[in-house]
Amino acid sequence: MAEFSGHLSLQASAREYGPTVLSSQSFRAPYHLSKPYWDADAGVLLVQVVNPTAGILAGDQLESDIAVGPGASLLVTTPSASRVFQMKDGTAACRQHFTVARNGWLEVLPEPLVPHRGCNYRQTTRIAVEPGGEMFYADLLLPGRVAHGEAWEWKSLCLKTEVRVGGDLVLSERFDQTGPDLRALAQLSGSGPAACFGNAMLIAEADPADAAWIEAVRALHGPSLWIGVSPLRRGGWSIKFVAVDAMGLRSALKSIRAILAARFPRLASDPRKL
């Protein structure tokens, strides 16, 4: 079976007069780009990253590097979930690096990760934002193919995230849980066997207006959705949520973005416009 060494590199730059453009791009299978779309209402360039293969297989090594220059605004999304298939031997790894310059904006909004039974997958995310830059990043995890009885049945799953603002480390976290660990957390939250997990980060300088959106996001908490907002050491917030199913997870993320859009208007862009 073929192994992919995928590569994606994007540089978004602001024109002196006009919208953001991709000033540099490079990609190799299984990465593929659709035609970018400029959302004039939100003031952001939408780019959809497509994986035309069945999904992620043993031995696949995926590398991505996305940079936003001063004054540029970019939304990167995907059209479908990323499926990590069963692996008899070997592992698959994804390493992604996002950088945002002063006065730049980047939103990374992929569809959920779906680990199948018996897979080994490692994902490392590094985020670097200059002071005055802003970013929203969402990472969604489904329990597996619930209808096939594969919930929480992966072999190994490790998601590492590191965030630096102005060169200072403000967040370092490692999600390295077994299926039974997450099943126990789902039971604790009362979310049931199809529970789905969301991890979002908002990087921005604090403002008195932040109290309103923080209160509104926390008000989403209820029987079918556990959600919390925590400030980072500086320059941003961590938003974590647990929903009863995939539909609830997507609905929660949609509600979070709608609430935040009052403070960060570029979040009003619809990623499905493509």
Contacts in CASP RR format, 6 or more apart in sequence:
PFRMAT RR
TARGET T0000
AUTHOR 0000-0000-0000
METHOD contacts of the structure
MODEL  1
MAEFSGHLSLQASAREYGPTVLSSQSFRAPYHLSKPYWDADAGVLLVQVV
NPTAGILAGDQLESDIAVGPGASLLVTTPSASRVFQMKDGTAACRQHFTV
ARNGWLEVLPEPLVPHRGCNYRQTTRIAVEPGGEMFYADLLLPGRVAHGE
AWEWKSLCLKTEVRVGGDLVLSERFDQTGPDLRALAQLSGSGPAACFGNA
MLIAEADPADAAWIEAVRALHGPSLWIGVSPLRRGGWSIKFVAVDAMGLR
SALKSIRAILAARFPRLASDPRKL
1 57 0 8 1.000
1 58 0 8 1.000
3 57 0 8 1.000
3 58 0 8 1.000
3 59 0 8 1.000
3 60 0 8 1.000
3 61 0 8 1.000
4 29 0 8 1.000
4 30 0 8 1.000
4 53 0 8 1.000
4 57 0 8 1.000
4 59 0 8 1.000
4 60 0 8 1.000
4 61 0 8 1.000
4 62 0 8 1.000
5 28 0 8 1.000
5 60 0 8 1.000
5 61 0 8 1.000
5 63 0 8 1.000
6 27 0 8 1.000
6 28 0 8 1.000
6 29 0 8 1.000
6 30 0 8 1.000
6 31 0 8 1.000
6 60 0 8 1.000
6 61 0 8 1.000
6 62 0 8 1.000
6 63 0 8 1.000
7 26 0 8 1.000
7 27 0 8 1.000
7 28 0 8 1.000
7 31 0 8 1.000
7 63 0 8 1.000
7 64 0 8 1.000
8 26 0 8 1.000
8 27 0 8 1.000
8 28 0 8 1.000
8 31 0 8 1.000
8 49 0 8 1.000
8 62 0 8 1.000
8 63 0 8 1.000
8 64 0 8 1.000
8 65 0 8 1.000
8 66 0 8 1.000
9 24 0 8 1.000
9 25 0 8 1.000
9 26 0 8 1.000
9 27 0 8 1.000
9 64 0 8 1.000
9 65 0 8 1.000
9 66 0 8 1.000
10 22 0 8 1.000
10 24 0 8 1.000
10 25 0 8 1.000
10 47 0 8 1.000
10 65 0 8 1.000
10 66 0 8 1.000
10 67 0 8 1.000
10 74 0 8 1.000
10 76 0 8 1.000
11 22 0 8 1.000
11 23 0 8 1.000
11 24 0 8 1.000
11 25 0 8 1.000
11 67 0 8 1.000
11 69 0 8 1.000
12 20 0 8 1.000
12 21 0 8 1.000
12 22 0 8 1.000
12 23 0 8 1.000
12 45 0 8 1.000
12 66 0 8 1.000
12 67 0 8 1.000
12 68 0 8 1.000
12 69 0 8 1.000
12 72 0 8 1.000
12 73 0 8 1.000
12 74 0 8 1.000
12 106 0 8 1.000
13 20 0 8 1.000
13 21 0 8 1.000
13 22 0 8 1.000
13 23 0 8 1.000
13 69 0 8 1.000
13 72 0 8 1.000
14 20 0 8 1.000
14 69 0 8 1.000
14 70 0 8 1.000
14 71 0 8 1.000
14 72 0 8 1.000
14 73 0 8 1.000
14 104 0 8 1.000
15 21 0 8 1.000
19 38 0 8 1.000
19 40 0 8 1.000
19 43 0 8 1.000
19 45 0 8 1.000
20 38 0 8 1.000
20 43 0 8 1.000
20 44 0 8 1.000
20 45 0 8 1.000
20 71 0 8 1.000
20 72 0 8 1.000
20 73 0 8 1.000
20 74 0 8 1.000
21 36 0 8 1.000
21 45 0 8 1.000
22 36 0 8 1.000
22 45 0 8 1.000
22 47 0 8 1.000
25 33 0 8 1.000
27 33 0 8 1.000
29 52 0 8 1.000
29 53 0 8 1.000
30 51 0 8 1.000
30 52 0 8 1.000
30 53 0 8 1.000
30 55 0 8 1.000
30 60 0 8 1.000
30 62 0 8 1.000
31 49 0 8 1.000
31 50 0 8 1.000
31 51 0 8 1.000
31 62 0 8 1.000
31 64 0 8 1.000
32 49 0 8 1.000
32 50 0 8 1.000
32 51 0 8 1.000
32 52 0 8 1.000
33 47 0 8 1.000
33 48 0 8 1.000
33 49 0 8 1.000
33 50 0 8 1.000
34 47 0 8 1.000
34 48 0 8 1.000
34 50 0 8 1.000
34 79 0 8 1.000
34 274 0 8 1.000
36 45 0 8 1.000
36 46 0 8 1.000
36 47 0 8 1.000
37 45 0 8 1.000
37 46 0 8 1.000
37 273 0 8 1.000
37 274 0 8 1.000
38 45 0 8 1.000
38 46 0 8 1.000
39 45 0 8 1.000
39 46 0 8 1.000
39 75 0 8 1.000
39 269 0 8 1.000
39 270 0 8 1.000
39 273 0 8 1.000
41 268 0 8 1.000
41 269 0 8 1.000
42 265 0 8 1.000
42 266 0 8 1.000
42 267 0 8 1.000
42 268 0 8 1.000
42 269 0 8 1.000
43 73 0 8 1.000
43 266 0 8 1.000
43 269 0 8 1.000
44 73 0 8 1.000
44 74 0 8 1.000
44 75 0 8 1.000
44 105 0 8 1.000
44 107 0 8 1.000
44 266 0 8 1.000
44 269 0 8 1.000
45 72 0 8 1.000
45 73 0 8 1.000
45 74 0 8 1.000
45 75 0 8 1.000
46 75 0 8 1.000
46 77 0 8 1.000
46 269 0 8 1.000
46 271 0 8 1.000
46 273 0 8 1.000
46 274 0 8 1.000
47 74 0 8 1.000
47 75 0 8 1.000
47 76 0 8 1.000
47 77 0 8 1.000
48 76 0 8 1.000
48 77 0 8 1.000
48 78 0 8 1.000
48 79 0 8 1.000
48 274 0 8 1.000
49 64 0 8 1.000
49 76 0 8 1.000
49 77 0 8 1.000
49 78 0 8 1.000
49 110 0 8 1.000
50 78 0 8 1.000
50 79 0 8 1.000
51 78 0 8 1.000
51 80 0 8 1.000
51 82 0 8 1.000
54 83 0 8 1.000
54 85 0 8 1.000
55 82 0 8 1.000
55 83 0 8 1.000
55 84 0 8 1.000
55 85 0 8 1.000
56 62 0 8 1.000
56 82 0 8 1.000
56 83 0 8 1.000
56 84 0 8 1.000
56 85 0 8 1.000
56 92 0 8 1.000
56 94 0 8 1.000
56 121 0 8 1.000
57 85 0 8 1.000
57 87 0 8 1.000
57 92 0 8 1.000
58 85 0 8 1.000
58 87 0 8 1.000
58 88 0 8 1.000
58 89 0 8 1.000
58 90 0 8 1.000
58 91 0 8 1.000
58 92 0 8 1.000
58 120 0 8 1.000
59 90 0 8 1.000
59 91 0 8 1.000
59 92 0 8 1.000
59 93 0 8 1.000
60 92 0 8 1.000
60 93 0 8 1.000
61 92 0 8 1.000
61 93 0 8 1.000
62 92 0 8 1.000
62 93 0 8 1.000
62 94 0 8 1.000
62 95 0 8 1.000
62 96 0 8 1.000
63 94 0 8 1.000
63 95 0 8 1.000
63 96 0 8 1.000
64 94 0 8 1.000
64 95 0 8 1.000
64 96 0 8 1.000
64 97 0 8 1.000
65 96 0 8 1.000
65 97 0 8 1.000
66 74 0 8 1.000
66 76 0 8 1.000
66 96 0 8 1.000
66 97 0 8 1.000
66 98 0 8 1.000
66 99 0 8 1.000
66 106 0 8 1.000
66 108 0 8 1.000
67 98 0 8 1.000
67 99 0 8 1.000
67 100 0 8 1.000
67 101 0 8 1.000
68 74 0 8 1.000
68 99 0 8 1.000
68 100 0 8 1.000
68 101 0 8 1.000
68 104 0 8 1.000
68 105 0 8 1.000
68 106 0 8 1.000
69 100 0 8 1.000
69 101 0 8 1.000
69 104 0 8 1.000
70 101 0 8 1.000
70 102 0 8 1.000
70 103 0 8 1.000
70 104 0 8 1.000
71 101 0 8 1.000
71 103 0 8 1.000
71 104 0 8 1.000
71 105 0 8 1.000
72 101 0 8 1.000
72 104 0 8 1.000
72 105 0 8 1.000
73 104 0 8 1.000
73 105 0 8 1.000
73 106 0 8 1.000
73 266 0 8 1.000
74 105 0 8 1.000
74 106 0 8 1.000
74 107 0 8 1.000
75 106 0 8 1.000
75 107 0 8 1.000
75 109 0 8 1.000
75 266 0 8 1.000
75 269 0 8 1.000
75 271 0 8 1.000
76 106 0 8 1.000
76 107 0 8 1.000
76 108 0 8 1.000
76 109 0 8 1.000
76 110 0 8 1.000
77 108 0 8 1.000
77 109 0 8 1.000
77 110 0 8 1.000
77 111 0 8 1.000
77 271 0 8 1.000
77 274 0 8 1.000
78 110 0 8 1.000
78 111 0 8 1.000
79 111 0 8 1.000
79 274 0 8 1.000
80 111 0 8 1.000
81 111 0 8 1.000
81 112 0 8 1.000
81 113 0 8 1.000
81 114 0 8 1.000
81 142 0 8 1.000
82 110 0 8 1.000
82 111 0 8 1.000
82 112 0 8 1.000
82 113 0 8 1.000
82 114 0 8 1.000
83 114 0 8 1.000
83 116 0 8 1.000
84 92 0 8 1.000
84 113 0 8 1.000
84 114 0 8 1.000
84 115 0 8 1.000
84 116 0 8 1.000
84 119 0 8 1.000
84 121 0 8 1.000
84 154 0 8 1.000
85 116 0 8 1.000
85 119 0 8 1.000
86 116 0 8 1.000
86 117 0 8 1.000
86 118 0 8 1.000
86 119 0 8 1.000
87 118 0 8 1.000
87 119 0 8 1.000
87 120 0 8 1.000
87 155 0 8 1.000
90 120 0 8 1.000
91 120 0 8 1.000
91 121 0 8 1.000
91 122 0 8 1.000
91 156 0 8 1.000
92 119 0 8 1.000
92 120 0 8 1.000
92 121 0 8 1.000
92 122 0 8 1.000
93 121 0 8 1.000
93 122 0 8 1.000
93 123 0 8 1.000
93 124 0 8 1.000
94 121 0 8 1.000
94 122 0 8 1.000
94 123 0 8 1.000
94 124 0 8 1.000
95 123 0 8 1.000
95 124 0 8 1.000
95 126 0 8 1.000
96 123 0 8 1.000
96 124 0 8 1.000
96 125 0 8 1.000
96 126 0 8 1.000
97 125 0 8 1.000
97 126 0 8 1.000
97 127 0 8 1.000
97 128 0 8 1.000
98 106 0 8 1.000
98 108 0 8 1.000
98 125 0 8 1.000
98 126 0 8 1.000
98 127 0 8 1.000
98 128 0 8 1.000
98 135 0 8 1.000
98 137 0 8 1.000
99 127 0 8 1.000
99 128 0 8 1.000
99 129 0 8 1.000
100 106 0 8 1.000
100 128 0 8 1.000
100 129 0 8 1.000
100 130 0 8 1.000
100 133 0 8 1.000
100 134 0 8 1.000
100 135 0 8 1.000
100 203 0 8 1.000
101 130 0 8 1.000
101 133 0 8 1.000
102 130 0 8 1.000
102 131 0 8 1.000
102 132 0 8 1.000
102 133 0 8 1.000
103 132 0 8 1.000
103 133 0 8 1.000
104 132 0 8 1.000
104 133 0 8 1.000
104 134 0 8 1.000
105 133 0 8 1.000
105 134 0 8 1.000
105 135 0 8 1.000
105 266 0 8 1.000
106 134 0 8 1.000
106 135 0 8 1.000
106 136 0 8 1.000
107 135 0 8 1.000
107 136 0 8 1.000
107 137 0 8 1.000
107 266 0 8 1.000
107 267 0 8 1.000
107 269 0 8 1.000
108 135 0 8 1.000
108 136 0 8 1.000
108 137 0 8 1.000
108 138 0 8 1.000
109 136 0 8 1.000
109 138 0 8 1.000
109 271 0 8 1.000
110 138 0 8 1.000
110 139 0 8 1.000
110 140 0 8 1.000
111 140 0 8 1.000
112 140 0 8 1.000
112 141 0 8 1.000
112 142 0 8 1.000
112 196 0 8 1.000
112 246 0 8 1.000
112 249 0 8 1.000
113 121 0 8 1.000
113 123 0 8 1.000
113 139 0 8 1.000
113 140 0 8 1.000
113 141 0 8 1.000
113 142 0 8 1.000
114 142 0 8 1.000
114 144 0 8 1.000
114 145 0 8 1.000
115 121 0 8 1.000
115 141 0 8 1.000
115 142 0 8 1.000
115 144 0 8 1.000
115 154 0 8 1.000
115 157 0 8 1.000
116 144 0 8 1.000
116 145 0 8 1.000
116 150 0 8 1.000
116 153 0 8 1.000
116 154 0 8 1.000
117 144 0 8 1.000
117 145 0 8 1.000
117 148 0 8 1.000
117 150 0 8 1.000
117 153 0 8 1.000
117 154 0 8 1.000
118 153 0 8 1.000
118 154 0 8 1.000
118 155 0 8 1.000
119 154 0 8 1.000
119 155 0 8 1.000
119 156 0 8 1.000
119 157 0 8 1.000
120 154 0 8 1.000
120 155 0 8 1.000
120 156 0 8 1.000
121 154 0 8 1.000
121 156 0 8 1.000
121 157 0 8 1.000
121 158 0 8 1.000
122 156 0 8 1.000
122 158 0 8 1.000
122 159 0 8 1.000
122 160 0 8 1.000
123 158 0 8 1.000
123 159 0 8 1.000
123 160 0 8 1.000
124 160 0 8 1.000
124 161 0 8 1.000
124 162 0 8 1.000
125 137 0 8 1.000
125 139 0 8 1.000
125 159 0 8 1.000
125 160 0 8 1.000
125 161 0 8 1.000
125 162 0 8 1.000
126 162 0 8 1.000
126 164 0 8 1.000
127 135 0 8 1.000
127 137 0 8 1.000
127 161 0 8 1.000
127 162 0 8 1.000
127 163 0 8 1.000
127 164 0 8 1.000
127 201 0 8 1.000
127 203 0 8 1.000
128 163 0 8 1.000
128 164 0 8 1.000
128 166 0 8 1.000
128 167 0 8 1.000
129 135 0 8 1.000
129 163 0 8 1.000
129 164 0 8 1.000
129 165 0 8 1.000
129 166 0 8 1.000
129 203 0 8 1.000
130 165 0 8 1.000
130 166 0 8 1.000
131 165 0 8 1.000
131 166 0 8 1.000
131 205 0 8 1.000
132 205 0 8 1.000
133 203 0 8 1.000
133 204 0 8 1.000
134 203 0 8 1.000
134 204 0 8 1.000
134 264 0 8 1.000
135 201 0 8 1.000
135 202 0 8 1.000
135 203 0 8 1.000
135 204 0 8 1.000
136 200 0 8 1.000
136 201 0 8 1.000
136 202 0 8 1.000
136 203 0 8 1.000
136 257 0 8 1.000
136 260 0 8 1.000
136 264 0 8 1.000
136 267 0 8 1.000
137 200 0 8 1.000
137 201 0 8 1.000
137 203 0 8 1.000
138 198 0 8 1.000
138 199 0 8 1.000
138 200 0 8 1.000
138 253 0 8 1.000
139 159 0 8 1.000
139 161 0 8 1.000
139 198 0 8 1.000
139 199 0 8 1.000
139 200 0 8 1.000
140 196 0 8 1.000
140 197 0 8 1.000
140 198 0 8 1.000
140 199 0 8 1.000
140 249 0 8 1.000
140 250 0 8 1.000
140 253 0 8 1.000
141 159 0 8 1.000
141 196 0 8 1.000
141 197 0 8 1.000
141 198 0 8 1.000
141 199 0 8 1.000
142 196 0 8 1.000
142 246 0 8 1.000
142 249 0 8 1.000
143 151 0 8 1.000
143 152 0 8 1.000
143 182 0 8 1.000
143 186 0 8 1.000
143 193 0 8 1.000
143 194 0 8 1.000
143 195 0 8 1.000
143 196 0 8 1.000
144 150 0 8 1.000
144 151 0 8 1.000
144 152 0 8 1.000
144 153 0 8 1.000
144 154 0 8 1.000
145 151 0 8 1.000
146 193 0 8 1.000
146 194 0 8 1.000
151 183 0 8 1.000
151 193 0 8 1.000
151 194 0 8 1.000
152 178 0 8 1.000
152 179 0 8 1.000
152 180 0 8 1.000
152 182 0 8 1.000
152 183 0 8 1.000
153 179 0 8 1.000
154 179 0 8 1.000
157 175 0 8 1.000
157 176 0 8 1.000
157 177 0 8 1.000
157 179 0 8 1.000
158 174 0 8 1.000
158 175 0 8 1.000
158 176 0 8 1.000
159 174 0 8 1.000
159 175 0 8 1.000
159 176 0 8 1.000
160 173 0 8 1.000
160 174 0 8 1.000
160 175 0 8 1.000
160 176 0 8 1.000
161 171 0 8 1.000
161 172 0 8 1.000
161 173 0 8 1.000
161 174 0 8 1.000
161 175 0 8 1.000
161 199 0 8 1.000
161 201 0 8 1.000
162 169 0 8 1.000
162 171 0 8 1.000
162 172 0 8 1.000
163 169 0 8 1.000
163 170 0 8 1.000
163 171 0 8 1.000
163 172 0 8 1.000
163 201 0 8 1.000
163 203 0 8 1.000
163 232 0 8 1.000
164 170 0 8 1.000
165 203 0 8 1.000
165 232 0 8 1.000
165 234 0 8 1.000
165 235 0 8 1.000
165 236 0 8 1.000
168 233 0 8 1.000
168 234 0 8 1.000
170 232 0 8 1.000
170 233 0 8 1.000
170 234 0 8 1.000
170 235 0 8 1.000
170 236 0 8 1.000
171 201 0 8 1.000
171 232 0 8 1.000
171 233 0 8 1.000
171 238 0 8 1.000
175 199 0 8 1.000
177 185 0 8 1.000
182 195 0 8 1.000
182 197 0 8 1.000
183 193 0 8 1.000
185 195 0 8 1.000
185 242 0 8 1.000
186 192 0 8 1.000
186 193 0 8 1.000
186 195 0 8 1.000
186 242 0 8 1.000
189 195 0 8 1.000
189 226 0 8 1.000
189 242 0 8 1.000
191 224 0 8 1.000
191 226 0 8 1.000
191 242 0 8 1.000
191 243 0 8 1.000
191 244 0 8 1.000
192 244 0 8 1.000
194 244 0 8 1.000
194 245 0 8 1.000
194 246 0 8 1.000
195 242 0 8 1.000
195 243 0 8 1.000
195 244 0 8 1.000
195 245 0 8 1.000
196 242 0 8 1.000
196 243 0 8 1.000
196 244 0 8 1.000
196 245 0 8 1.000
196 246 0 8 1.000
196 248 0 8 1.000
196 249 0 8 1.000
197 240 0 8 1.000
197 241 0 8 1.000
197 242 0 8 1.000
197 249 0 8 1.000
198 240 0 8 1.000
198 241 0 8 1.000
198 242 0 8 1.000
198 243 0 8 1.000
198 249 0 8 1.000
198 252 0 8 1.000
198 253 0 8 1.000
199 238 0 8 1.000
199 239 0 8 1.000
199 240 0 8 1.000
200 238 0 8 1.000
200 239 0 8 1.000
200 240 0 8 1.000
200 241 0 8 1.000
200 253 0 8 1.000
200 256 0 8 1.000
201 232 0 8 1.000
201 236 0 8 1.000
201 237 0 8 1.000
201 238 0 8 1.000
201 239 0 8 1.000
202 236 0 8 1.000
202 237 0 8 1.000
202 239 0 8 1.000
202 260 0 8 1.000
202 264 0 8 1.000
203 232 0 8 1.000
203 235 0 8 1.000
203 236 0 8 1.000
204 235 0 8 1.000
204 236 0 8 1.000
204 264 0 8 1.000
205 235 0 8 1.000
206 235 0 8 1.000
206 236 0 8 1.000
207 263 0 8 1.000
209 263 0 8 1.000
210 263 0 8 1.000
212 262 0 8 1.000
212 263 0 8 1.000
213 259 0 8 1.000
213 260 0 8 1.000
213 262 0 8 1.000
213 263 0 8 1.000
214 229 0 8 1.000
214 237 0 8 1.000
216 259 0 8 1.000
217 227 0 8 1.000
217 228 0 8 1.000
217 229 0 8 1.000
217 239 0 8 1.000
217 256 0 8 1.000
217 259 0 8 1.000
217 260 0 8 1.000
218 227 0 8 1.000
218 228 0 8 1.000
218 229 0 8 1.000
220 227 0 8 1.000
220 241 0 8 1.000
220 252 0 8 1.000
220 255 0 8 1.000
220 256 0 8 1.000
221 227 0 8 1.000
221 228 0 8 1.000
224 243 0 8 1.000
224 244 0 8 1.000
224 248 0 8 1.000
225 241 0 8 1.000
225 242 0 8 1.000
225 243 0 8 1.000
225 244 0 8 1.000
225 248 0 8 1.000
225 252 0 8 1.000
226 241 0 8 1.000
226 242 0 8 1.000
227 239 0 8 1.000
227 240 0 8 1.000
227 241 0 8 1.000
227 242 0 8 1.000
227 252 0 8 1.000
228 239 0 8 1.000
228 240 0 8 1.000
228 241 0 8 1.000
229 237 0 8 1.000
229 238 0 8 1.000
229 239 0 8 1.000
230 237 0 8 1.000
230 238 0 8 1.000
230 239 0 8 1.000
230 240 0 8 1.000
231 237 0 8 1.000
231 238 0 8 1.000
232 238 0 8 1.000
239 256 0 8 1.000
241 249 0 8 1.000
241 252 0 8 1.000
241 256 0 8 1.000
243 249 0 8 1.000
243 251 0 8 1.000
243 252 0 8 1.000
257 267 0 8 1.000
258 267 0 8 1.000
260 267 0 8 1.000
261 267 0 8 1.000
261 268 0 8 1.000
END
